[in-house]
Amino acid sequence: MQIDMNILDKIIAHKKAEVAEKKSLIPTKLLEKSTYFHAQVVSMKKYIQRPDKTGVIAEFKRKSPSKGNINISASVETVTIGYMQAGASALSILTDTEFFGGKNEDLTLARNFNFCPILRKDFIIDEYQIIEAKSIGADCILLIAAALEPGRLKELAIFAHGLGMEVLMEVHDGEELDRSLNDHLDLVGVNNRSLKTFEVSLDTSYGLVDRIPSEFVKISESGISEPDTLFELKKAGFDGFLIGENFMKSSRPHQAALNFMNAYRRIIKEKGTILAQ
């Protein structure tokens, strides 16, 4: 289904107004006084590659523009602790309120209960949001290539590194990848969901994996619903996998995550020799 307006344009327009309002209400000097602002960052790049973890970045997401309400009443504490106990490598927490039903407090709550890398999943267009991300307990930020000019994306990545944070850049196609790659990124994610149609195709990941330079940790995002898919993506060259909706649509997301990751571990045990060859 083709939509009339690219949802990203709508989100970014709203985000610009939101950031301007926040800047007027909460100065950066106040954000910098947060306990979390001075805390040591936990490396998502390293955690994704740890052999004792699954490579899964487990996402906490209440709703989305494409699916509507997914799990409005889920508990951040219960779900995120459960995700990490299930063997996730990292957490992704949606902090956008208008379109995804998240809030900054969700990330801070997850930080309070988990020692692991946490990605702030939001639409970052301004340095203010990166300072804010550090102040609420995030270790890594998301920069969306489709939302930012390459020069601007690089500036924001450099700024994040200046605060000791890591950067995950998200692309949807080869054109975005080629124009936006720079030396100040840590992870590169391929989103399998089209922003224009919301259709999901894993072919996007398979088509781009070899075009991502090996110095970046490679992440496949969206549309991953079967443990077998993780094995195939790993075999293709991906290091990590961002999974949210598949877990969150369950009434007990942490249990769904545990079942999924246990099944993946069984597959790795059975077929692991293929990966080692």
Contacts in CASP RR format, 6 or more apart in sequence:
PFRMAT RR
TARGET T0000
AUTHOR 0000-0000-0000
METHOD contacts of the structure
MODEL  1
MQIDMNILDKIIAHKKAEVAEKKSLIPTKLLEKSTYFHAQVVSMKKYIQR
PDKTGVIAEFKRKSPSKGNINISASVETVTIGYMQAGASALSILTDTEFF
GGKNEDLTLARNFNFCPILRKDFIIDEYQIIEAKSIGADCILLIAAALEP
GRLKELAIFAHGLGMEVLMEVHDGEELDRSLNDHLDLVGVNNRSLKTFEV
SLDTSYGLVDRIPSEFVKISESGISEPDTLFELKKAGFDGFLIGENFMKS
SRPHQAALNFMNAYRRIIKEKGTILAQ
1 197 0 8 1.000
1 198 0 8 1.000
2 196 0 8 1.000
2 197 0 8 1.000
3 196 0 8 1.000
3 197 0 8 1.000
3 198 0 8 1.000
6 195 0 8 1.000
6 196 0 8 1.000
7 65 0 8 1.000
7 66 0 8 1.000
7 99 0 8 1.000
7 195 0 8 1.000
8 123 0 8 1.000
8 144 0 8 1.000
8 146 0 8 1.000
8 147 0 8 1.000
8 195 0 8 1.000
11 65 0 8 1.000
11 96 0 8 1.000
11 98 0 8 1.000
11 99 0 8 1.000
11 123 0 8 1.000
12 123 0 8 1.000
12 125 0 8 1.000
12 147 0 8 1.000
14 98 0 8 1.000
14 99 0 8 1.000
15 96 0 8 1.000
15 123 0 8 1.000
15 125 0 8 1.000
16 125 0 8 1.000
18 98 0 8 1.000
19 125 0 8 1.000
19 126 0 8 1.000
19 128 0 8 1.000
19 129 0 8 1.000
22 128 0 8 1.000
22 132 0 8 1.000
23 128 0 8 1.000
28 128 0 8 1.000
28 131 0 8 1.000
31 37 0 8 1.000
31 131 0 8 1.000
31 132 0 8 1.000
31 134 0 8 1.000
31 135 0 8 1.000
32 131 0 8 1.000
32 135 0 8 1.000
34 134 0 8 1.000
34 135 0 8 1.000
34 136 0 8 1.000
34 137 0 8 1.000
36 108 0 8 1.000
36 111 0 8 1.000
36 134 0 8 1.000
36 135 0 8 1.000
36 136 0 8 1.000
36 137 0 8 1.000
37 131 0 8 1.000
37 134 0 8 1.000
37 135 0 8 1.000
39 137 0 8 1.000
41 139 0 8 1.000
41 140 0 8 1.000
41 164 0 8 1.000
41 165 0 8 1.000
41 166 0 8 1.000
42 115 0 8 1.000
42 116 0 8 1.000
42 117 0 8 1.000
42 118 0 8 1.000
42 139 0 8 1.000
43 117 0 8 1.000
43 139 0 8 1.000
43 166 0 8 1.000
44 57 0 8 1.000
44 89 0 8 1.000
44 90 0 8 1.000
44 117 0 8 1.000
44 119 0 8 1.000
44 139 0 8 1.000
44 140 0 8 1.000
44 166 0 8 1.000
44 168 0 8 1.000
44 186 0 8 1.000
44 187 0 8 1.000
44 217 0 8 1.000
45 166 0 8 1.000
45 186 0 8 1.000
45 187 0 8 1.000
45 217 0 8 1.000
47 53 0 8 1.000
47 55 0 8 1.000
47 89 0 8 1.000
47 90 0 8 1.000
47 116 0 8 1.000
47 117 0 8 1.000
48 55 0 8 1.000
48 57 0 8 1.000
48 89 0 8 1.000
48 90 0 8 1.000
48 187 0 8 1.000
48 217 0 8 1.000
48 219 0 8 1.000
48 239 0 8 1.000
48 240 0 8 1.000
49 217 0 8 1.000
49 239 0 8 1.000
50 89 0 8 1.000
53 87 0 8 1.000
53 88 0 8 1.000
53 89 0 8 1.000
54 87 0 8 1.000
54 88 0 8 1.000
54 89 0 8 1.000
54 230 0 8 1.000
54 261 0 8 1.000
54 264 0 8 1.000
54 265 0 8 1.000
55 88 0 8 1.000
55 89 0 8 1.000
55 90 0 8 1.000
55 239 0 8 1.000
55 240 0 8 1.000
55 241 0 8 1.000
56 87 0 8 1.000
56 88 0 8 1.000
56 89 0 8 1.000
56 90 0 8 1.000
56 230 0 8 1.000
56 240 0 8 1.000
56 241 0 8 1.000
56 242 0 8 1.000
56 243 0 8 1.000
56 257 0 8 1.000
56 261 0 8 1.000
56 264 0 8 1.000
57 88 0 8 1.000
57 89 0 8 1.000
57 90 0 8 1.000
57 91 0 8 1.000
57 92 0 8 1.000
57 119 0 8 1.000
57 219 0 8 1.000
57 240 0 8 1.000
57 241 0 8 1.000
57 242 0 8 1.000
57 243 0 8 1.000
58 80 0 8 1.000
58 83 0 8 1.000
58 84 0 8 1.000
58 86 0 8 1.000
58 88 0 8 1.000
58 90 0 8 1.000
58 91 0 8 1.000
58 92 0 8 1.000
58 243 0 8 1.000
58 244 0 8 1.000
58 247 0 8 1.000
58 257 0 8 1.000
59 91 0 8 1.000
59 92 0 8 1.000
59 93 0 8 1.000
59 94 0 8 1.000
59 121 0 8 1.000
59 242 0 8 1.000
59 243 0 8 1.000
59 244 0 8 1.000
59 245 0 8 1.000
59 247 0 8 1.000
59 248 0 8 1.000
60 74 0 8 1.000
60 76 0 8 1.000
60 79 0 8 1.000
60 80 0 8 1.000
60 83 0 8 1.000
60 91 0 8 1.000
60 92 0 8 1.000
60 93 0 8 1.000
60 94 0 8 1.000
60 106 0 8 1.000
60 110 0 8 1.000
60 244 0 8 1.000
60 248 0 8 1.000
60 253 0 8 1.000
61 70 0 8 1.000
61 71 0 8 1.000
61 94 0 8 1.000
61 100 0 8 1.000
61 102 0 8 1.000
61 121 0 8 1.000
61 244 0 8 1.000
61 245 0 8 1.000
61 248 0 8 1.000
62 69 0 8 1.000
62 70 0 8 1.000
62 71 0 8 1.000
62 72 0 8 1.000
62 74 0 8 1.000
62 94 0 8 1.000
62 100 0 8 1.000
62 101 0 8 1.000
62 102 0 8 1.000
62 248 0 8 1.000
63 69 0 8 1.000
63 70 0 8 1.000
63 72 0 8 1.000
63 99 0 8 1.000
63 100 0 8 1.000
63 101 0 8 1.000
64 70 0 8 1.000
64 99 0 8 1.000
64 100 0 8 1.000
64 245 0 8 1.000
65 99 0 8 1.000
65 100 0 8 1.000
66 193 0 8 1.000
66 198 0 8 1.000
67 245 0 8 1.000
70 245 0 8 1.000
70 248 0 8 1.000
70 249 0 8 1.000
71 248 0 8 1.000
71 249 0 8 1.000
71 250 0 8 1.000
71 251 0 8 1.000
71 253 0 8 1.000
72 101 0 8 1.000
74 248 0 8 1.000
74 253 0 8 1.000
76 93 0 8 1.000
76 106 0 8 1.000
76 109 0 8 1.000
76 110 0 8 1.000
77 109 0 8 1.000
77 110 0 8 1.000
77 113 0 8 1.000
78 254 0 8 1.000
79 248 0 8 1.000
79 253 0 8 1.000
79 254 0 8 1.000
80 91 0 8 1.000
80 93 0 8 1.000
80 109 0 8 1.000
80 110 0 8 1.000
80 113 0 8 1.000
80 114 0 8 1.000
81 113 0 8 1.000
81 114 0 8 1.000
81 254 0 8 1.000
82 254 0 8 1.000
82 257 0 8 1.000
82 258 0 8 1.000
83 91 0 8 1.000
83 247 0 8 1.000
83 253 0 8 1.000
83 254 0 8 1.000
83 257 0 8 1.000
84 91 0 8 1.000
84 114 0 8 1.000
84 116 0 8 1.000
85 254 0 8 1.000
85 258 0 8 1.000
86 254 0 8 1.000
86 257 0 8 1.000
86 258 0 8 1.000
86 260 0 8 1.000
86 261 0 8 1.000
86 262 0 8 1.000
87 261 0 8 1.000
88 116 0 8 1.000
88 257 0 8 1.000
88 261 0 8 1.000
89 116 0 8 1.000
89 117 0 8 1.000
89 240 0 8 1.000
90 116 0 8 1.000
90 117 0 8 1.000
90 118 0 8 1.000
90 119 0 8 1.000
90 140 0 8 1.000
91 110 0 8 1.000
91 114 0 8 1.000
91 116 0 8 1.000
91 117 0 8 1.000
91 118 0 8 1.000
91 119 0 8 1.000
92 118 0 8 1.000
92 119 0 8 1.000
92 121 0 8 1.000
92 242 0 8 1.000
92 244 0 8 1.000
93 102 0 8 1.000
93 106 0 8 1.000
93 107 0 8 1.000
93 110 0 8 1.000
93 118 0 8 1.000
93 119 0 8 1.000
93 120 0 8 1.000
93 121 0 8 1.000
93 138 0 8 1.000
94 100 0 8 1.000
94 101 0 8 1.000
94 102 0 8 1.000
94 106 0 8 1.000
94 121 0 8 1.000
94 122 0 8 1.000
95 102 0 8 1.000
95 103 0 8 1.000
95 104 0 8 1.000
95 106 0 8 1.000
95 107 0 8 1.000
95 120 0 8 1.000
95 121 0 8 1.000
95 122 0 8 1.000
95 136 0 8 1.000
96 102 0 8 1.000
96 121 0 8 1.000
96 122 0 8 1.000
96 123 0 8 1.000
97 103 0 8 1.000
100 121 0 8 1.000
104 132 0 8 1.000
104 136 0 8 1.000
105 136 0 8 1.000
107 118 0 8 1.000
107 120 0 8 1.000
107 136 0 8 1.000
107 137 0 8 1.000
107 138 0 8 1.000
108 136 0 8 1.000
108 137 0 8 1.000
110 118 0 8 1.000
111 118 0 8 1.000
111 136 0 8 1.000
111 137 0 8 1.000
111 138 0 8 1.000
117 139 0 8 1.000
117 140 0 8 1.000
117 166 0 8 1.000
118 137 0 8 1.000
118 138 0 8 1.000
118 139 0 8 1.000
118 140 0 8 1.000
119 138 0 8 1.000
119 139 0 8 1.000
119 140 0 8 1.000
119 141 0 8 1.000
119 142 0 8 1.000
119 168 0 8 1.000
120 133 0 8 1.000
120 136 0 8 1.000
120 138 0 8 1.000
120 140 0 8 1.000
120 141 0 8 1.000
120 142 0 8 1.000
121 142 0 8 1.000
122 129 0 8 1.000
122 133 0 8 1.000
122 141 0 8 1.000
122 142 0 8 1.000
123 144 0 8 1.000
123 147 0 8 1.000
124 130 0 8 1.000
124 133 0 8 1.000
124 141 0 8 1.000
124 142 0 8 1.000
124 143 0 8 1.000
124 144 0 8 1.000
124 156 0 8 1.000
125 147 0 8 1.000
125 148 0 8 1.000
125 152 0 8 1.000
125 156 0 8 1.000
126 156 0 8 1.000
127 156 0 8 1.000
127 159 0 8 1.000
129 141 0 8 1.000
130 141 0 8 1.000
130 156 0 8 1.000
130 159 0 8 1.000
130 160 0 8 1.000
130 163 0 8 1.000
130 165 0 8 1.000
131 163 0 8 1.000
133 141 0 8 1.000
133 165 0 8 1.000
134 163 0 8 1.000
134 165 0 8 1.000
138 165 0 8 1.000
139 165 0 8 1.000
139 166 0 8 1.000
140 165 0 8 1.000
140 166 0 8 1.000
140 167 0 8 1.000
140 168 0 8 1.000
140 186 0 8 1.000
140 187 0 8 1.000
141 156 0 8 1.000
141 160 0 8 1.000
141 165 0 8 1.000
141 166 0 8 1.000
141 167 0 8 1.000
141 168 0 8 1.000
142 168 0 8 1.000
142 169 0 8 1.000
142 170 0 8 1.000
143 153 0 8 1.000
143 156 0 8 1.000
143 157 0 8 1.000
143 167 0 8 1.000
143 168 0 8 1.000
143 169 0 8 1.000
143 170 0 8 1.000
143 185 0 8 1.000
144 169 0 8 1.000
144 170 0 8 1.000
145 153 0 8 1.000
145 169 0 8 1.000
145 170 0 8 1.000
145 171 0 8 1.000
145 172 0 8 1.000
145 176 0 8 1.000
145 177 0 8 1.000
145 179 0 8 1.000
145 180 0 8 1.000
146 170 0 8 1.000
146 171 0 8 1.000
146 172 0 8 1.000
146 176 0 8 1.000
146 195 0 8 1.000
148 156 0 8 1.000
148 180 0 8 1.000
150 179 0 8 1.000
150 180 0 8 1.000
150 182 0 8 1.000
153 169 0 8 1.000
153 180 0 8 1.000
153 182 0 8 1.000
154 182 0 8 1.000
154 184 0 8 1.000
156 167 0 8 1.000
157 167 0 8 1.000
157 169 0 8 1.000
157 182 0 8 1.000
157 184 0 8 1.000
157 185 0 8 1.000
158 184 0 8 1.000
160 166 0 8 1.000
160 167 0 8 1.000
161 167 0 8 1.000
161 184 0 8 1.000
166 186 0 8 1.000
166 187 0 8 1.000
167 184 0 8 1.000
167 185 0 8 1.000
167 186 0 8 1.000
167 187 0 8 1.000
168 185 0 8 1.000
168 186 0 8 1.000
168 187 0 8 1.000
168 188 0 8 1.000
168 189 0 8 1.000
168 219 0 8 1.000
169 180 0 8 1.000
169 181 0 8 1.000
169 185 0 8 1.000
169 187 0 8 1.000
169 188 0 8 1.000
169 189 0 8 1.000
170 188 0 8 1.000
170 189 0 8 1.000
170 190 0 8 1.000
170 191 0 8 1.000
170 221 0 8 1.000
171 177 0 8 1.000
171 180 0 8 1.000
171 188 0 8 1.000
171 189 0 8 1.000
171 190 0 8 1.000
171 191 0 8 1.000
171 208 0 8 1.000
172 190 0 8 1.000
172 191 0 8 1.000
172 193 0 8 1.000
172 194 0 8 1.000
172 195 0 8 1.000
172 204 0 8 1.000
173 204 0 8 1.000
173 208 0 8 1.000
174 208 0 8 1.000
174 211 0 8 1.000
177 188 0 8 1.000
177 190 0 8 1.000
177 208 0 8 1.000
177 211 0 8 1.000
177 212 0 8 1.000
178 211 0 8 1.000
181 188 0 8 1.000
181 212 0 8 1.000
181 213 0 8 1.000
185 216 0 8 1.000
186 216 0 8 1.000
186 217 0 8 1.000
187 216 0 8 1.000
187 217 0 8 1.000
187 218 0 8 1.000
187 219 0 8 1.000
188 212 0 8 1.000
188 216 0 8 1.000
188 217 0 8 1.000
188 218 0 8 1.000
188 219 0 8 1.000
189 218 0 8 1.000
189 219 0 8 1.000
189 220 0 8 1.000
189 221 0 8 1.000
189 242 0 8 1.000
190 204 0 8 1.000
190 205 0 8 1.000
190 208 0 8 1.000
190 209 0 8 1.000
190 212 0 8 1.000
190 218 0 8 1.000
190 219 0 8 1.000
190 220 0 8 1.000
190 221 0 8 1.000
191 204 0 8 1.000
191 221 0 8 1.000
191 222 0 8 1.000
192 200 0 8 1.000
192 201 0 8 1.000
192 202 0 8 1.000
192 204 0 8 1.000
192 205 0 8 1.000
192 220 0 8 1.000
192 221 0 8 1.000
192 222 0 8 1.000
192 223 0 8 1.000
192 224 0 8 1.000
193 199 0 8 1.000
193 200 0 8 1.000
193 221 0 8 1.000
193 222 0 8 1.000
193 223 0 8 1.000
194 200 0 8 1.000
194 201 0 8 1.000
200 222 0 8 1.000
200 223 0 8 1.000
202 220 0 8 1.000
202 223 0 8 1.000
202 224 0 8 1.000
202 229 0 8 1.000
202 233 0 8 1.000
205 220 0 8 1.000
205 233 0 8 1.000
205 236 0 8 1.000
205 238 0 8 1.000
206 233 0 8 1.000
206 236 0 8 1.000
209 218 0 8 1.000
209 220 0 8 1.000
209 236 0 8 1.000
209 237 0 8 1.000
209 238 0 8 1.000
212 218 0 8 1.000
217 239 0 8 1.000
217 240 0 8 1.000
218 237 0 8 1.000
218 238 0 8 1.000
218 239 0 8 1.000
218 240 0 8 1.000
219 238 0 8 1.000
219 239 0 8 1.000
219 240 0 8 1.000
219 241 0 8 1.000
219 242 0 8 1.000
220 233 0 8 1.000
220 238 0 8 1.000
220 240 0 8 1.000
220 241 0 8 1.000
220 242 0 8 1.000
221 241 0 8 1.000
221 242 0 8 1.000
222 242 0 8 1.000
222 245 0 8 1.000
223 245 0 8 1.000
223 246 0 8 1.000
224 230 0 8 1.000
224 233 0 8 1.000
224 241 0 8 1.000
224 242 0 8 1.000
224 243 0 8 1.000
224 246 0 8 1.000
225 246 0 8 1.000
227 260 0 8 1.000
227 261 0 8 1.000
227 263 0 8 1.000
227 264 0 8 1.000
227 266 0 8 1.000
227 267 0 8 1.000
228 267 0 8 1.000
230 241 0 8 1.000
230 264 0 8 1.000
230 267 0 8 1.000
231 264 0 8 1.000
231 267 0 8 1.000
231 268 0 8 1.000
231 271 0 8 1.000
233 240 0 8 1.000
233 241 0 8 1.000
234 240 0 8 1.000
234 275 0 8 1.000
235 274 0 8 1.000
235 275 0 8 1.000
243 257 0 8 1.000
243 260 0 8 1.000
246 256 0 8 1.000
246 260 0 8 1.000
247 253 0 8 1.000
247 254 0 8 1.000
247 256 0 8 1.000
247 257 0 8 1.000
247 260 0 8 1.000
249 256 0 8 1.000
250 256 0 8 1.000
268 275 0 8 1.000
END
